[in-house]
Amino acid sequence: MSSIFIRSGGYRKLYSFNFATIVHLGAIAFCKRFIPWKEDPLGKVVGQMVGAARSGRINIAEGSERAGTSTETEIKLTDVARASLAELQNDLETWLAEREIIPWSIADPEHLRVSSIKLDPFDYSEDVLHAYWTYLHRQRHKFDPWLTHKEPAVVANALIVLIQRTTALLHRQMQSQEEAFVQGGGFKERMYKARTRSLASAEDAPNCPQCDRPMRRRRSAKGPFWGCSGYPDCKAIRACEEEQHAGEGVKDARPPTTDPGRLHSDEASPYRESGVGRPCTGMPTDATMEPDPC
């Protein structure tokens, strides 16, 4: 399994997606049966209701597919799906209110019956599309006593109950996505960790003595050293062992300079490097510097 890309797709196994699909098909049938074109000549009501149902379903699928490279996008699309279904529910409530019909109580026997019906799990196979839609229609027919009822109020109420079940599942789904993000981080974090491990393996880097993360070879004015890859959260450092061994037993063989105004020929002169001037070898050190006549 890739250390960068997490598992994505597989949305057809989500109960939220399957309920949203049943709601989508139910909303299309409801609009065709009970909202005649004379009541909606411009098609705005039907278009909004069917569009909201479609958005609820499609955003679940899209969020699932995007999970491999963006947990943030997955969470946002799941939230859009929930909001779209809430929009559809409000349209159905308004349709009932126009006819002075009160939505079912949660204690209503019909509400309890629709709420108690469970969906079977879906298992992927090589013939995914054929297997899925065979499965989906079988699950959808469980709600036929309400979704195909001759009374539009019964159909509207049944759709509202199904929407409520779907949005509850989406809420739990978002909580699970949040926990996964907190524990595993996002896509950029996984990319950084994978790259850090690759570099550490190539450098034969030690682990941090404080947080056990791989260390990175870094440089300072005093030479190379190992720094924690978790910097700035972790500021642990270690000396490079090869540099320590290389420096052992090495002493400066040059005699100390007794005259501050004289520089050894192999010493780097700041004046010579800057080009602004240098003192004469016999000049006191506190004399004023003049441009080098040479």
Rosetta silent file (secondary structure, phi, psi, omega in degrees, C-alpha in Angstrom):
SEQUENCE: MSSIFIRSGGYRKLYSFNFATIVHLGAIAFCKRFIPWKEDPLGKVVGQMVGAARSGRINIAEGSERAGTSTETEIKLTDVARASLAELQNDLETWLAEREIIPWSIADPEHLRVSSIKLDPFDYSEDVLHAYWTYLHRQRHKFDPWLTHKEPAVVANALIVLIQRTTALLHRQMQSQEEAFVQGGGFKERMYKARTRSLASAEDAPNCPQCDRPMRRRRSAKGPFWGCSGYPDCKAIRACEEEQHAGEGVKDARPPTTDPGRLHSDEASPYRESGVGRPCTGMPTDATMEPDPC
SCORE:     score description
SCORE:     0.000 S_00000001
   1 L     0.000  135.468 -179.860    0.000    0.000    0.000 S_00000001
   2 L   -62.442  144.261  176.996    1.318    3.454   -0.908 S_00000001
   3 L   -84.996   -7.919  179.816    2.518    5.636    1.958 S_00000001
   4 L  -103.078  -51.195 -177.227    1.201    8.723    0.148 S_00000001
   5 L   -90.730  123.651  175.784   -2.124    7.679   -1.397 S_00000001
   6 L   -89.904  169.552 -178.926   -4.712    6.307    0.997 S_00000001
   7 L   -64.623  135.058  179.792   -7.559    4.065   -0.051 S_00000001
   8 L  -139.808  172.708 -176.024  -10.250    5.933   -1.965 S_00000001
   9 L    77.499 -157.459  179.754  -13.361    5.137   -3.961 S_00000001
  10 L    70.962   19.171 -175.412  -15.541    2.224   -2.931 S_00000001
  11 H   -66.086  -20.256 -179.230  -18.470    4.587   -2.394 S_00000001
  12 H   -68.643  -13.766  176.633  -20.986    1.995   -3.595 S_00000001
  13 H   -88.286   -9.431 -178.795  -20.471    0.183   -0.311 S_00000001
  14 L   -76.989  128.411  176.520  -21.477    3.268    1.687 S_00000001
  15 H   -63.379  -33.505  178.845  -24.987    3.103    3.111 S_00000001
  16 H   -61.653  -41.581  179.422  -25.148    6.888    2.839 S_00000001
  17 H   -67.115  -40.792 -178.431  -24.571    6.688   -0.927 S_00000001
  18 H   -68.871  -39.578  174.392  -27.159    3.935   -1.382 S_00000001
  19 H   -64.669  -41.616  179.682  -29.789    5.802    0.624 S_00000001
  20 H   -63.406  -34.536  177.639  -28.984    8.980   -1.336 S_00000001
  21 H   -67.032  -41.971  177.341  -29.456    7.061   -4.601 S_00000001
  22 H   -63.512  -40.216  177.837  -32.875    5.820   -3.469 S_00000001
  23 H   -64.208  -42.384  179.964  -33.786    9.407   -2.478 S_00000001
  24 H   -59.350  -49.940  179.402  -32.600   10.710   -5.861 S_00000001
  25 H   -65.173  -37.845  178.881  -34.729    8.231   -7.800 S_00000001
  26 H   -66.228  -37.381  179.102  -37.652    8.830   -5.439 S_00000001
  27 H   -67.094  -39.612  177.382  -37.433   12.610   -5.900 S_00000001
  28 H   -61.393  -46.518 -179.565  -37.500   12.244   -9.700 S_00000001
  29 H   -64.995  -39.372  179.680  -40.569   10.013   -9.513 S_00000001
  30 H   -61.674  -45.842 -178.202  -42.294   12.350   -7.025 S_00000001
  31 H   -65.698  -39.127  179.422  -41.822   15.389   -9.271 S_00000001
  32 H   -66.553  -36.517 -174.707  -43.070   13.544  -12.360 S_00000001
  33 H   -84.215  -37.352 -166.933  -46.164   12.257  -10.579 S_00000001
  34 H  -120.715   -0.056  176.028  -47.226   15.136   -8.353 S_00000001
  35 L  -122.718   88.143 -178.368  -45.833   18.419   -9.722 S_00000001
  36 L   -67.317  157.072 -176.197  -47.524   19.030  -13.091 S_00000001
  37 L   -64.254  -25.418  179.397  -45.964   21.462  -15.514 S_00000001
  38 L   -66.026  -31.075  178.152  -48.949   23.837  -15.135 S_00000001
  39 L   -82.675  -17.188 -178.598  -47.965   24.395  -11.488 S_00000001
  40 L  -140.637   65.677 -171.786  -44.320   24.815  -12.435 S_00000001
  41 L   -61.703  -29.917 -179.630  -44.261   26.165  -16.010 S_00000001
  42 L   -90.148   -6.338  177.986  -40.627   27.257  -15.840 S_00000001
  43 L    72.823   15.985 -176.831  -39.509   24.014  -14.229 S_00000001
  44 H   -71.385  -42.086 -178.348  -37.742   25.817  -11.390 S_00000001
  45 H   -64.907  -49.864  179.851  -39.282   23.834   -8.542 S_00000001
  46 H   -62.043  -43.758 -179.542  -38.702   20.475  -10.212 S_00000001
  47 H   -61.051  -41.627  179.743  -35.233   21.499  -11.311 S_00000001
  48 H   -66.995  -41.970 -177.250  -34.248   22.592   -7.797 S_00000001
  49 H   -68.547  -47.519  179.534  -35.612   19.462   -6.133 S_00000001
  50 H   -67.094  -37.618  178.592  -34.089   16.988   -8.586 S_00000001
  51 H   -64.374  -39.778  178.381  -30.838   18.989   -8.636 S_00000001
  52 H   -66.320  -40.304  178.322  -30.584   18.931   -4.848 S_00000001
  53 H   -64.106  -42.204  179.032  -31.223   15.176   -4.794 S_00000001
  54 H   -64.959  -42.539  179.720  -28.576   14.632   -7.465 S_00000001
  55 H   -61.442  -39.318  177.967  -26.067   16.834   -5.643 S_00000001
  56 H   -60.641  -40.098 -178.866  -26.566   14.855   -2.454 S_00000001
  57 H   -76.634  -48.844 -172.579  -25.754   11.618   -4.248 S_00000001
  58 H   -67.344  -36.830 -178.339  -22.972   12.773   -6.595 S_00000001
  59 H   -68.133  -27.573  173.961  -20.975   14.662   -3.957 S_00000001
  60 H   -65.207  -45.129  179.447  -20.715   11.523   -1.838 S_00000001
  61 H   -64.308  -45.382 -177.999  -19.197    9.690   -4.798 S_00000001
  62 H   -65.028  -41.789  178.508  -16.872   12.548   -5.718 S_00000001
  63 H   -62.489  -38.877  178.458  -15.676   12.996   -2.140 S_00000001
  64 H   -64.054  -40.530  179.942  -14.929    9.287   -1.870 S_00000001
  65 H   -69.845  -32.808 -178.736  -12.865    9.360   -5.057 S_00000001
  66 H   -81.145   -6.638 -175.486  -10.931   12.455   -3.963 S_00000001
  67 L   -60.646  -27.046 -176.664  -10.031   10.958   -0.587 S_00000001
  68 L   -64.651  -30.680 -176.019   -6.775    9.549   -1.973 S_00000001
  69 L  -121.266   -6.650 -179.663   -5.193   12.969   -2.493 S_00000001
  70 L  -156.677  100.634  175.460   -7.220   15.407   -0.383 S_00000001
  71 H   -66.142  -35.789  178.818   -8.886   14.636    2.923 S_00000001
  72 H   -60.063  -45.627  179.400   -9.975   18.276    3.085 S_00000001
  73 H   -64.537  -39.804  178.408  -11.823   17.981   -0.237 S_00000001
  74 H   -58.873  -45.333 -178.820  -13.432   14.720    0.875 S_00000001
  75 H   -65.702  -43.151 -178.625  -14.788   16.360    4.040 S_00000001
  76 H   -64.367  -42.194 -179.508  -16.031   19.431    2.168 S_00000001
  77 H   -68.664  -35.535  175.686  -17.831   17.399   -0.502 S_00000001
  78 H   -63.439  -38.675  177.517  -19.435   15.197    2.133 S_00000001
  79 H   -67.563  -37.622  176.776  -20.686   18.342    3.831 S_00000001
  80 H   -62.823  -40.514  178.093  -22.035   19.656    0.493 S_00000001
  81 H   -60.596  -42.916  179.448  -23.930   16.379    0.050 S_00000001
  82 H   -64.643  -42.293  179.989  -25.495   16.780    3.487 S_00000001
  83 H   -66.243  -37.220  179.792  -26.455   20.398    2.774 S_00000001
  84 H   -65.392  -40.847  178.298  -28.002   19.486   -0.595 S_00000001
  85 H   -68.285  -32.958  175.341  -30.187   16.830    0.982 S_00000001
  86 H   -64.870  -36.082  176.099  -31.249   19.330    3.652 S_00000001
  87 H   -63.002  -44.804  178.658  -32.326   21.636    0.812 S_00000001
  88 H   -62.591  -40.841  179.134  -34.438   18.858   -0.716 S_00000001
  89 H   -60.883  -41.373  179.095  -36.015   18.109    2.654 S_00000001
  90 H   -66.112  -34.903  176.109  -37.021   21.752    3.029 S_00000001
  91 H   -64.053  -40.212  178.414  -38.602   21.728   -0.442 S_00000001
  92 H   -68.406  -37.905  177.242  -40.683   18.683    0.535 S_00000001
  93 H   -63.851  -40.617  178.400  -41.680   20.312    3.815 S_00000001
  94 H   -64.941  -39.446  178.242  -42.779   23.416    1.898 S_00000001
  95 H   -60.902  -42.400  177.331  -44.796   21.265   -0.510 S_00000001
  96 H   -67.345  -39.728 -177.598  -46.616   19.711    2.465 S_00000001
  97 H   -65.494  -35.446  177.912  -47.080   23.096    4.152 S_00000001
  98 H   -60.338  -25.950 -178.955  -48.733   24.565    1.040 S_00000001
  99 L  -105.751   12.257  178.582  -51.397   21.876    1.444 S_00000001
 100 L    56.017   41.822  176.805  -51.572   22.282    5.232 S_00000001
 101 L  -107.453  129.204 -179.338  -50.216   18.780    5.794 S_00000001
 102 L   -88.482  134.073  177.508  -48.105   18.180    8.910 S_00000001
 103 L   -60.942  156.138  179.728  -45.036   15.913    8.531 S_00000001
 104 L   -58.043  143.379  170.287  -45.111   12.587   10.332 S_00000001
 105 L   -75.595  155.226  178.316  -44.210   12.506   13.983 S_00000001
 106 L   -66.956  -15.316  177.324  -41.224   10.333   14.932 S_00000001
 107 L   -94.624   -2.313  179.259  -43.760    8.267   16.902 S_00000001
 108 L   -65.296  136.454 -179.051  -46.019    7.752   13.886 S_00000001
 109 H   -56.642  -38.051 -179.998  -46.255    4.043   12.953 S_00000001
 110 H   -66.992  -40.599  176.985  -45.437    4.818    9.315 S_00000001
 111 H   -60.422  -43.566 -179.493  -42.354    6.812   10.329 S_00000001
 112 H   -65.078  -38.584 -179.417  -41.215    3.922   12.521 S_00000001
 113 H   -66.770  -45.082  179.038  -41.738    1.392    9.745 S_00000001
 114 H   -65.246  -36.459 -178.816  -39.730    3.374    7.182 S_00000001
 115 H   -71.558  -23.903 -174.496  -37.009    3.982    9.755 S_00000001
 116 H   -86.397  -14.550 -177.764  -36.722    0.307   10.667 S_00000001
 117 L   -74.943  127.024 -178.760  -35.990   -1.027    7.162 S_00000001
 118 L  -105.988  151.682  175.583  -32.297   -1.806    6.737 S_00000001
 119 L   -91.401  146.412  173.996  -30.233   -2.051    3.590 S_00000001
 120 L   -77.921  153.021  176.369  -28.163   -5.113    2.777 S_00000001
 121 L   -72.154  151.307  177.153  -24.406   -4.604    2.310 S_00000001
 122 L  -106.237  134.062  178.442  -23.039   -4.432   -1.206 S_00000001
 123 L  -113.230  130.308  179.485  -19.994   -6.481   -2.211 S_00000001
 124 L   -69.105  148.098  175.572  -17.858   -5.507   -5.176 S_00000001
 125 L  -140.200 -179.121  179.558  -17.342   -8.000   -7.988 S_00000001
 126 L   -66.169  -34.723  179.587  -15.726   -7.956  -11.422 S_00000001
 127 L   -97.704   72.299 -168.424  -19.043   -6.950  -13.024 S_00000001
 128 H   -64.079  -51.256 -173.985  -19.515   -3.923  -10.761 S_00000001
 129 H   -61.924  -47.020  179.565  -22.180   -1.924  -12.607 S_00000001
 130 H   -62.263  -44.836 -178.335  -24.478   -4.868  -13.291 S_00000001
 131 H   -65.705  -39.215 -176.300  -24.095   -6.179   -9.755 S_00000001
 132 H   -67.835  -48.540 -175.979  -24.619   -2.765   -8.169 S_00000001
 133 H   -72.249  -25.275  170.288  -27.798   -1.793   -9.973 S_00000001
 134 H   -64.154  -44.209  178.179  -29.257   -5.249   -9.446 S_00000001
 135 H   -64.046  -47.727 -173.849  -28.549   -4.754   -5.754 S_00000001
 136 H   -62.362  -43.492  179.856  -29.814   -1.158   -5.681 S_00000001
 137 H   -66.286  -33.175  177.029  -33.193   -1.914   -7.250 S_00000001
 138 H   -65.854  -38.280  178.595  -33.677   -4.782   -4.833 S_00000001
 139 H   -72.818  -37.539 -178.879  -33.043   -2.420   -1.913 S_00000001
 140 H   -63.448  -38.133 -178.234  -35.192    0.310   -3.406 S_00000001
 141 H   -66.080  -15.073  175.849  -38.201   -1.982   -3.717 S_00000001
 142 H   -63.000  -25.013 -177.467  -38.189   -2.407    0.070 S_00000001
 143 H  -103.636   10.605 -179.654  -39.681    1.098    0.243 S_00000001
 144 H   -57.693  -36.997  179.401  -42.248    0.643   -2.546 S_00000001
 145 H   -55.435  -24.548  179.338  -45.226    0.593   -0.146 S_00000001
 146 H  -105.732  -43.480 -174.942  -44.492    4.292    0.541 S_00000001
 147 H   -73.512  -21.025  177.623  -42.589    5.582   -2.507 S_00000001
 148 L  -108.688   12.304 -179.409  -45.175    4.244   -4.962 S_00000001
 149 L   -63.591  149.567 -178.093  -48.187    5.128   -2.791 S_00000001
 150 L   -74.212  -20.429  179.729  -51.064    6.901   -4.526 S_00000001
 151 L   -88.849  119.655 -178.408  -51.163    9.630   -1.857 S_00000001
 152 H   -61.455  -31.218 -179.712  -48.484   12.273   -2.523 S_00000001
 153 H   -64.372  -36.078  178.654  -48.296   13.173    1.190 S_00000001
 154 H   -66.178  -42.898  179.968  -47.239    9.599    2.007 S_00000001
 155 H   -64.548  -44.790 -179.421  -44.510    9.705   -0.629 S_00000001
 156 H   -61.686  -43.549  179.515  -43.258   13.118    0.553 S_00000001
 157 H   -65.711  -39.897  179.163  -43.144   11.988    4.172 S_00000001
 158 H   -64.173  -40.315  177.663  -41.333    8.779    3.280 S_00000001
 159 H   -64.031  -38.683  178.378  -38.730   10.758    1.332 S_00000001
 160 H   -62.210  -42.445  179.022  -38.230   13.069    4.315 S_00000001
 161 H   -63.925  -42.296  179.133  -37.572   10.082    6.585 S_00000001
 162 H   -65.014  -37.563  176.914  -35.095    8.625    4.096 S_00000001
 163 H   -64.146  -42.520  179.386  -33.333   11.989    3.827 S_00000001
 164 H   -62.650  -38.515  177.130  -33.044   12.193    7.606 S_00000001
 165 H   -65.709  -39.545 -179.215  -31.503    8.730    7.708 S_00000001
 166 H   -67.171  -45.697 -178.885  -29.040    9.695    4.987 S_00000001
 167 H   -66.155  -31.849  175.829  -27.946   12.952    6.616 S_00000001
 168 H   -65.160  -40.760  177.068  -27.446   11.150    9.938 S_00000001
 169 H   -65.590  -39.209  178.872  -25.126    8.690    8.198 S_00000001
 170 H   -65.633  -35.845  177.049  -23.254   11.564    6.531 S_00000001
 171 H   -62.334  -45.438  177.602  -22.775   13.247    9.905 S_00000001
 172 H   -65.486  -34.879  179.039  -21.178   10.085   11.288 S_00000001
 173 H   -64.273  -40.801  178.762  -19.135    9.788    8.092 S_00000001
 174 H   -67.062  -35.767  176.330  -17.712   13.285    8.580 S_00000001
 175 H   -63.685  -41.380  177.341  -16.764   12.464   12.159 S_00000001
 176 H   -64.586  -39.383  177.915  -14.880    9.412   10.910 S_00000001
 177 H   -64.855  -37.858  178.185  -13.126   11.529    8.259 S_00000001
 178 H   -64.547  -44.773  179.070  -12.092   14.028   10.918 S_00000001
 179 H   -62.164  -40.391  179.035  -10.593   11.298   13.102 S_00000001
 180 H   -64.195  -37.753  179.511   -8.699    9.870   10.117 S_00000001
 181 H   -68.331  -42.701 -179.251   -7.287   13.314    9.315 S_00000001
 182 H   -63.277  -39.690 -177.324   -6.178   13.957   12.894 S_00000001
 183 H   -79.014  -41.975 -174.012   -4.435   10.575   13.112 S_00000001
 184 H  -106.495   -9.811 -178.927   -2.910   10.325    9.629 S_00000001
 185 L    77.291 -178.510 -179.981   -2.688   13.927    8.445 S_00000001
 186 L   -95.459 -174.396 -175.399   -3.383   15.249    4.988 S_00000001
 187 H   -64.305  -43.849 -179.730   -1.884   14.520    1.596 S_00000001
 188 H   -63.637  -37.918  177.650    0.930   17.101    1.848 S_00000001
 189 H   -64.222  -41.064  179.234    1.946   15.760    5.251 S_00000001
 190 H   -66.671  -36.970  176.730    2.121   12.218    3.875 S_00000001
 191 H   -62.402  -44.421 -179.136    4.215   13.433    0.929 S_00000001
 192 H   -63.864  -43.982 -179.247    6.640   15.178    3.297 S_00000001
 193 H   -64.041  -41.323  179.679    6.930   12.139    5.569 S_00000001
 194 H   -64.320  -41.622  178.832    7.531    9.803    2.631 S_00000001
 195 H   -66.520  -39.390  179.208   10.213   12.109    1.226 S_00000001
 196 H   -63.867  -43.045  179.058   11.858   12.454    4.639 S_00000001
 197 H   -64.240  -38.551  179.560   11.995    8.678    5.089 S_00000001
 198 H   -64.307  -44.094  179.106   13.480    8.284    1.620 S_00000001
 199 H   -66.578  -40.656  179.801   16.214   10.834    2.310 S_00000001
 200 H   -63.499  -38.073  178.865   16.945    9.383    5.728 S_00000001
 201 H   -66.709  -39.325 -179.990   17.311    5.921    4.221 S_00000001
 202 H   -68.258  -33.914 -179.035   19.699    7.229    1.548 S_00000001
 203 H   -89.618   -3.911 -174.447   21.831    9.042    4.156 S_00000001
 204 L    55.018   47.680 -173.911   21.698    6.190    6.670 S_00000001
 205 L   -77.695  146.415  175.809   20.409    8.751    9.132 S_00000001
 206 L   -77.413  167.313  174.820   19.899    7.956   12.826 S_00000001
 207 E   -87.269  153.264 -179.609   16.554    8.385   14.565 S_00000001
 208 L   -64.702  133.138  179.951   15.896   11.376   16.762 S_00000001
 209 L   -69.472  -14.719 -177.902   16.745   10.628   20.416 S_00000001
 210 L  -100.911  -46.316 -174.784   13.684   12.555   21.566 S_00000001
 211 L  -116.396   -2.634  175.541   10.827   11.779   19.144 S_00000001
 212 L    69.094   12.853  173.941   12.265    8.820   17.185 S_00000001
 213 L   -81.328  156.602  178.739   11.664   10.479   13.819 S_00000001
 214 E   -65.362  144.839 -179.242   14.401   10.210   11.174 S_00000001
 215 E   -95.652  162.841 -179.663   17.007   12.941   11.326 S_00000001
 216 E  -120.756  141.855  176.461   18.315   15.054    8.453 S_00000001
 217 E   -74.344  126.733 -179.342   21.904   16.068    7.714 S_00000001
 218 E  -130.102  168.210 -178.962   22.214   19.822    8.106 S_00000001
 219 E  -127.482  146.947  174.554   25.058   22.350    8.050 S_00000001
 220 E  -137.142 -177.339  178.497   26.070   25.227   10.256 S_00000001
 221 L   -63.973  -23.996 -179.410   29.114   27.480   10.577 S_00000001
 222 L   -92.357   -0.083  178.236   30.695   24.807   12.794 S_00000001
 223 E   119.042 -176.224 -178.197   30.148   22.026   10.298 S_00000001
 224 E   -73.909  154.665  176.517   27.562   19.322    9.552 S_00000001
 225 E  -156.829  166.753  176.254   25.248   17.852   12.168 S_00000001
 226 E   -94.746  127.819  175.542   22.088   15.765   12.405 S_00000001
 227 E  -120.496  147.696 -177.309   18.860   17.701   12.991 S_00000001
 228 E   -66.318  137.885  177.541   15.412   16.263   13.661 S_00000001
 229 L   -70.690  -12.226  178.278   13.120   16.177   10.629 S_00000001
 230 L   -88.082    7.124  178.171   10.309   17.297   12.927 S_00000001
 231 L   -59.070  137.929   10.256   11.861   20.742   13.400 S_00000001
 232 L   -91.280    1.054  178.800   10.564   23.207   14.649 S_00000001
 233 L   -64.464  -37.121  177.819    8.341   20.966   16.782 S_00000001
 234 L  -123.862  126.042 -175.568   11.407   19.008   17.840 S_00000001
 235 L  -108.529   21.502 -179.174   14.785   20.792   18.087 S_00000001
 236 L   -68.280  145.217  177.313   16.951   17.780   18.954 S_00000001
 237 E  -135.432  159.527  174.616   20.385   17.558   17.279 S_00000001
 238 E  -140.886  148.022  177.348   23.216   15.041   17.135 S_00000001
 239 E   -75.717  147.346  174.814   26.814   15.361   16.056 S_00000001
 240 L   -75.747  120.715 -174.097   27.882   13.601   12.863 S_00000001
 241 H   -62.625  -38.337 -178.311   30.086   10.737   14.029 S_00000001
 242 H   -64.931  -32.075  178.395   32.332   10.768   10.961 S_00000001
 243 H   -70.829  -35.850  177.621   33.081   14.449   11.552 S_00000001
 244 H   -63.612  -47.539 -178.831   33.971   13.710   15.158 S_00000001
 245 H   -65.138  -37.736 -178.021   36.354   10.917   14.157 S_00000001
 246 H   -66.721  -28.867 -177.213   37.896   12.989   11.383 S_00000001
 247 H   -90.307  -10.147 -178.088   38.713   15.800   13.787 S_00000001
 248 L   -68.835  134.435  175.226   40.239   13.652   16.517 S_00000001
 249 L    78.163    2.911  179.990   44.048   14.066   16.931 S_00000001
 250 L   -95.678  122.478 -179.853   44.305   16.951   14.463 S_00000001
 251 L  -123.188  158.366  178.378   46.141   19.977   15.833 S_00000001
 252 L   -78.598  116.793 -176.873   47.175   23.281   14.303 S_00000001
 253 L   -83.924   -7.200 -177.902   50.869   22.954   13.390 S_00000001
 254 L   -76.844  143.044  175.600   51.345   26.665   12.766 S_00000001
 255 L   -68.987  148.582  179.245   53.144   28.758   15.415 S_00000001
 256 L   -63.715  148.630  179.231   50.941   31.251   17.159 S_00000001
 257 L   -81.775  118.696 -179.381   50.992   34.753   15.777 S_00000001
 258 L   -89.773  -30.576 -179.423   52.754   37.068   18.214 S_00000001
 259 L  -101.269  110.950 -178.207   52.436   40.227   16.181 S_00000001
 260 L   -59.391  -22.814 -178.779   48.768   41.115   15.606 S_00000001
 261 L   -82.282   -9.415 -179.106   49.827   43.218   12.641 S_00000001
 262 L  -105.164  138.356  177.585   51.440   40.286   10.865 S_00000001
 263 L  -118.480  137.327  175.105   49.421   37.576    9.160 S_00000001
 264 L   -62.710  151.227 -177.146   50.804   34.225    8.087 S_00000001
 265 L   -64.813  -25.858 -179.686   50.876   33.781    4.359 S_00000001
 266 L   -94.022    4.169  176.945   48.440   30.851    4.552 S_00000001
 267 L   -88.737  143.528  178.255   45.926   32.717    6.674 S_00000001
 268 L   -76.511  122.468 -178.884   42.942   34.272    4.968 S_00000001
 269 L   -93.863  123.668  178.177   43.172   38.049    5.265 S_00000001
 270 H   -63.971  -29.885  179.104   39.881   39.863    5.562 S_00000001
 271 H   -71.213  -40.304 -179.259   41.507   42.926    4.100 S_00000001
 272 H   -66.587  -36.003 -179.816   42.811   41.029    1.119 S_00000001
 273 H   -71.351  -36.878 -177.008   39.384   39.451    0.551 S_00000001
 274 H   -79.083  -29.422  178.917   37.516   42.721    0.818 S_00000001
 275 L    80.443    6.893 -177.666   39.939   44.679   -1.347 S_00000001
 276 L   -87.552  -17.367 -179.568   39.526   47.851    0.700 S_00000001
 277 L   148.453  164.147  176.491   43.049   47.898    2.094 S_00000001
 278 L  -147.874  154.973 -178.391   45.470   46.125    4.453 S_00000001
 279 L   -78.005  152.231  171.316   47.978   47.330    7.040 S_00000001
 280 L   -66.585  150.981 -175.592   51.703   47.479    6.388 S_00000001
 281 L   -64.798  -21.761  179.339   53.569   44.696    8.155 S_00000001
 282 L  -103.609    6.095 -176.203   55.347   47.222   10.343 S_00000001
 283 L   -86.131  140.281  175.264   52.367   49.429   11.022 S_00000001
 284 L   -60.351  150.514 -174.373   50.708   49.454   14.450 S_00000001
 285 L   -67.359  -22.188 -177.943   47.414   47.687   14.522 S_00000001
 286 L   -95.197   11.673  179.189   45.472   50.775   15.515 S_00000001
 287 L   -73.281  155.946  179.612   46.711   52.834   12.544 S_00000001
 288 L   -70.477  134.627 -179.919   44.256   54.217   10.080 S_00000001
 289 L   -77.235  135.177  175.326   43.705   52.002    7.063 S_00000001
 290 L  -117.291  155.315  176.790   44.563   53.502    3.698 S_00000001
 291 L   -56.792  143.651 -179.235   43.708   52.020    0.274 S_00000001
 292 L   -68.298  119.013 -179.110   46.194   49.458   -0.903 S_00000001
 293 L   -66.953  -18.901 -179.910   48.569   51.185   -3.338 S_00000001
 294 L   -80.015    0.000    0.000   49.145   47.843   -5.052 S_00000001
